[in-house]
Amino acid sequence: MNNIEWLQQWYSQQCDGDWEHGTGIKINTIDNPGWYFEVNLVDKPLLKKEFEDLQIERNEEDWLHCKVKKDTFVGVGGPLNLDEILRIFKEWALA
């Protein structure tokens, strides 16, 4: 199962009639250019799970930063790093 398929399944399992009406999951673009990925962890088991901030800087277009801040997983990265950000979230969620 690829990362998008896994995220779709994970999202579906999290929907409880309330969470998905709040922030849920956001995927957007940024002007670096790149990607912004956010998952609201409120009332989810992952909220209690530790995440060590991650920064990878390969070059100006190949980079990513992931962290958990204020009950939210946030990943940002270069224009070709969305799948890697999703993989990092997936591996953390499944660990």
Secondary structure, 3 states (H helix, E strand, C coil): CCHHHHHHHHHHHHCCCCHHHCCCEEEEEECCCEEEEEEECCCCHHHHCCCCCEEEECCCCCEEEEEEECCEEEEEECCCCHHHHHHHHHHHHHC
